């Protein structure tokens, strides 16, 4: 590393340690690639009579240029070196603020869905009195175990786990999607507006607040200690228009309870 490069790296290190670590890692990778190319050439090519100091210098310069271009690629050796250096030096990754545009990977299984939302559901249980497992199950039913999330117009996640619609008094962001509603028992496609949140925790909290404060769901909360009565109470209160909502939700609650026991 040249003197001016070293001075520049020291400057970066004082202002942004993570950037300095990445630069060092890239330098290490570049040196490694140069040595690798040199070793490969020595193993596959015999030294010719026309080799001289000029051709050797040219070859070394070419190796350096190629190594520089191949270094620093995302997911390469430099990334692995940087992560190791960060751990050794105690440089923590910056906390990422969760917003509605933060991309989140959908759970790959029902068990992962239950584990992912367990803590938020417990907080909502303390607020509403509804068992956490029942709320996780309802979120699973509404979203197809996290694989059918309500999306914003730009494709980002609305974090609406419970299919709560945006009423006239809702002041937050809104996601408009085409959904199936049952009118006189017949399914019909229509565009509906749904509430959007900045996180899944906010979705659980808003659901708990709705259940606790709305007179419409007073009986649901009062009988929330029984899975069947909870599901039937939601249907009677008009939470969903699907005439089979209670039966479907009841089955998902039983599945969620089994998964919770297996994860305990």
Buried (B, 14 or more C-beta within 10 A) or exposed (E): EEEEEEEBBEEBBEEEBBEBBBBBBBBBBBBBBBEEBBEEEEEEEEEEEEEEEEEEEEBEEEBBEBBBEBBBEEEBBBBEBBEEBBEEEEBEEEEEEBEBEEEBEBBEEBBBBBBBBBEBBBBBBEBBBBBBBBBBBBBBBBBEBBEEBBBBEEEBBBBBBBBBEBEEEBEEBBBBBEBEEBEEEEEEEEEBEBBBBBBBBBBBBBBBEBBBEEEEBBBBBEEBEEBBBBBBBBBEBEBBBBEEBBEBBBBBBBBBBEBBEEEE
